[in-house]
C-alpha cells in the first residue's frame, strides 16, 4: 500500500485547539473566552466538591482545613487571623474553633498580655488529619496529572496564580 499523502496530525499539545463554534483557530480573544469558561468550570467544580465533602461527612470541612493548614504553616494564630484566612466572620470562626477543639484537632488559650485575644494551636491529631487530607489530594492530583510534563504544570500554576490575583483585584 502506498504511503498516504495526508500528513500526520501534530500531537494535540503542539497545535492550537479549534474553536468549537466556528471551527477556526482561536484568536487572543477566543483564548481569553476559553480561559473564562475554564475558570467558570473550575469554580463550579470547587463548589460541587465542597458540597460533596459536606454530604459525605468528610472529617474536616474545606474552610476548617484552610484554618488548620494556616496553623501548620505558622504554629499558632489568633482567632482573627483564622477569620481572615478562612474568610469567615468572627462568630463563625468561634464556632469552628469550638468544633475543632471538641474533636481534639486544636487547642486554644488566652493571650498572656490581652485576655480578649484567643491563640489557637494545632494538636498532633490535627496535624495528622491535615496531613492525611493533603496526602489524599496529592495522590488524586498525581493520578490525574502524572503524565503531564512539568513545564506545562508550572505554566498552569502561573496562570492559576494570576487568575487568583485577578479575582482578588476584581
JOHUQUI-V184793 format. One record per pair of residues at least 12 apart in sequence whose C-alpha atoms are under 6 Angstrom apart, sorted by sequence separation. I is the first residue (numbers start at 0). GAP is how many residues later the second one is. D is the distance in Angstrom with one decimal. If there is no record, write none. Layout:
# JOHUQUI-V184793
<<I	GAP	D> <I	GAP	D>>
This chain:
# JOHUQUI-V184793
<<107	12	4.4> <106	13	5.7> <106	14	5.4> <66	15	5.8> <105	15	5.5> <105	16	4.2> <105	17	4.9> <104	18	5.3> <104	20	5.5> <104	21	3.8> <62	23	5.6> <78	39	5.8> <77	40	5.5> <77	41	4.5> <76	42	5.6> <77	42	6.0> <76	43	5.4> <75	44	5.5> <75	45	4.6>>
